[in-house]
């Protein structure tokens, strides 16, 4: 870790991936498909969050991850080349590869995700030790994505407890088995998509699901995306609907949710009202769709898109 005196967002991205993105003129299931282009780079929710925060430029990050094998080395080397700071716990198993197929004709995305391996208690303990040793420099904690394999939820529970004990803002961008974390994470921001929120709350409509989560878990805010459709937020100021303009041409939507989380949290930590912070995050996510790299976007394009987002309150 360079410049240990710097304040930063501690980004828990325990389940990284080596990303391969294949571009096809037209993708046909059951046929031989030959890509006309390919990009490879470090990815995963925590990495994409960190990259997007760096692009936005209002907060520093420290990524915490597990990595192993040849793909783990590719990921770490790639992060170093990008200047993304990370504390990596080495594990014995090889880190997964994710392959994304993008069809130019339909603008649809197909993801092929390798299984991830369970992290043992000793490795998880090393990550927690790092958190405890650097908590004094932490401006906020972000929990990004699911834990690998059947890794004990204690890692996220301890991270949430640290945030609570030290009065540090917490953002949660995870949904599987997350209820125990939500129950102790008072005043946290929950940022997930509508399908995931429905799984947590059992409610179907965006309004009912969003307000239900806000009330049930004593959260600071619930910020919900739904792909290119409307987004929703519930805060102490009520329920808000965000209407996004349709993009003319989508290059790669992957990493858009992580971009929302990074810019939303960065803005919130810089004292932007949370309703506006979410709008800016959504604009950055739209700009991310216009580039091939996950969590990367043009800042000026994002600002222009923000001007086209309307917010209504119910």
N, C-alpha and C positions, 0 to 999 in steps of 0.2 A: 504494500500500500504506500503510495507516494503522498507526501504532504498530509501527514496524519493529523495536523491541526485544523484542517479544513472541515467545515460542517457539510453534511451530506444527507441525502435520503438513503437509508439502508434498504436495499432491494433484495428480498428473498426470492430468488428464481431457482429453486432446487431441481428443476427438471428441464435442463437445457436440451438443445438439439442442434445437430449439424443440418442445416437446411439446404435442400436442393430444389430449385424452382425451375420447372420445365415449361417452355412456352410452345404451344401448338397452334397452327392455323385452325385446325378443327380436330377435336378429340372424339373418337368413336369407341365405345365400349365393345370389347370382343374382337377388336381388330388390331393390327400392328400400327402403332402411332409413332411417328418420328418427330421429335422436337426440332424446332428451327433455332432455338436458343436455350441457354441454361445459365442460371446464377447459383452460386454456392456461397454460403456465409453462416456465421454463428446466429442462432435464433433460439426460440423459446420465449415465454412470456416475460421473464425477468430481463433477458438480454434486449428484447424489443423495447421494453419500458426504458431501460437505461439508454439505449440509442436515441429514442425519441426525446427523452429529457435533455440529452446532450445537444440535440439539434435545436430544441426550443431555447436553451441557453440560460434559464433562470434558476437552475439548481444543479448541484453536483450529485453524483450517485456513487454508491459502493455496492456492487453486485456480489451476492453470496450464492454460490452454486456448488453442485457436486459434478465431477467430470472424471472420465476414465477412458483408457484405451486410445486408439489412434484418432477417433473422432473427438474425444476429449481434448487431445493435443491440438487438433485443428481449431477447435472452438477457442481455446486459450490463446493460441497464436493469433487468431483473427481478432479477438478482443484487444490484445496488446497492440496490434497494428492500427486499430481504430481509436486507441486511447481510452477505451472503456475500462475503468478501474474495477478490479474484481478480487475477491478472496475465494479461491477455489479449493475445496476439500477433495483430494484425490481418492477415488474409489477403484476397486478391482475390476468391476464390470465395464464394458465398453458403452459409451454414451450413445443414445439412439440417433438415428437419422430420420428426418422427415422429408418426404418428397411431395411437392405440390405441383399439380398439373393444371395449367391455365389454358383454357380454350378461347382463342381470339374471336371465334364466330359467335359463341353464346355468351361470352364474358363470364362463364361459370368456372368455379374452382373446385378441384378434387384433391383431397389430401390423403396421403398414405403415411401413416404414423407407426413406426416401429414400437414395440413394447419397451417400457423402461423398467429398470431393476430396482428392487427394494434397497434402501440405504440402511445400514445397520446402526444401532444405537450409538456406537463409538464415533462414527462419522458424523451423525447428527449432533452429537455432543460437541464436536470440534467447531461446528458452525455456531452453536449457541455460545460457546466460549468466546468466539470472535465478537459476537454481538454484545456480550456483557463487557468485554474489554474495551469496546469502542462506542458504547452507548452515550458517553458524554459528548461526543461529536455529532450526534444524530439529530437531524431536524425532523425526520419523519421515517416511518417504517412502512414498506409496501410488501404485501404478501401476494406474489404473482404466480398463479397457476396451481395445478394439483401437485401433490407430493408424488415422487416416483414410486411406482409399484405399490407395495403395501407398507410404505414407510409410516412409522408411528406419527399420529397427529400431534404428539407432544411437541414437535418442533414448532408448529404454528401456534399452539397453545402457549408455549413459553414465550414466543415472540410477542404475542398479543398481551401477555401478562407484563412483559418488560415495558411495552408501550404504555400500558395503564399505570404501572408503578412510577414511571418517570414522567408521566404527563406528556408523552410524545404522540403527535397525530399519527393515526394508523389508516392506511388504505388497504382494503381487501378486494383483490381481483381473483377470486377462487370460489368454487361452489360445492364441489364434491366433499361430503362429510364435514362441511364447514360450520354447521350449527353450533357445536360446542365452542368454537372460536367466537362466533357472533355473540354468544351468551355472555362472554366475559369482556368483549371489546366495546365497552361503553364509549359513545361519541366517535366511533369509527365511521369511515366512508365505505360503503359497499358499492363497487362498480363491477357489474356483470351484465350479461345480456338477458333479454326477456325470457327466453326458453329456460335458462338456468334459474332465473328468479321464480318462475312457475314451479320448478322442481322443488325449490326450498319452501315456498309458501303454500302451494296447492291452489292458489288463486289464479284465475284465467285472465281477467282483464288487466291491462297495464296499471290502471289507477288502483284497483283493489290490491294487486300484488305488491306494488311499490309502497303504498301506505301501510299495508300489513307488515312488511318487513321493517319499515321505520318504527312502527309502534311495538312490534314484538321483541325487537332486539336493542332498543334504546340507542339507535344509531344517530350519528350527526346528519347523515344524508344517504339516500339511496339513488344512485345514478345508473340508468338502465339504457342500453343500446338495443337496437333491433335491425342490424344491418343497414341498408340504405333507407329504411323506413323511419318513422318518427322515433325520437328518443324521449325518455321520461326521467323526471327527478322529483323526489319528495324530500323536503327539508322542513325546518320549523316555520318557513314562510309559505308552506302549502305544496300543492302538486303542480308540476310544470310540464308542458308538452313542447318539445323542440321539433320544428319542422325543417328538414334539410332539403336543399335543392338537389335534383338529380344531376349526377356527373355525366358529362358528355361521353367520356371514354375511360373505363376502368382498366388500369394496367395490372395491378395486383392488390387485392383487398386484405391480404394476409398481414397481420400485425396492427390492424386498425384499432381493435379494442385495446391493445396494449398502449397505443399512441394516445387514445383518449385518457387512459389512466394516468400516464406520465405527465401530460400537459395539465390535466385537471388538478393533480396533486401538486405540481410545481406552482401553478397559479394560486391554489389555496394556501400553500405555505408562504406565498408572497402577498397574502392578505387580500386577494381578490375574492369578492363574494362568491360563494360556492355555486350559485345558479349561473353566474357569468363564467366562472372557471370551467364548468361543464360544457358550456356553449363553445368556448375556445378549444377545449379538448376535442369536441366533435368536429370542429373545423379542421384541426390538425389531422384528425383521422381521415377525413375526406381527402385532404391533400396527400396523405400517405397512400391512398388508393391509386394515385397518379404516378407512382414510382415503383420500380421492381423490388426495392430493398425494404424489408419489414422495419417499421419504426423510423423511416426516413422520409422527409418531406421538405418542401420549400416553404419557408416561414412566411414570405410575402403572399404566396398562394393561400396559405391557411388564413391569413388575416383578411384577404379578399373574400374567401368563402364564409368567414364569420359574419360579414356584413349581410350575407344572404340568408342567414339562419334566423327564423322567427321564433319567439318564445311566448306562449300563452299560458295563463294561470287559471287553474280550475279550483 
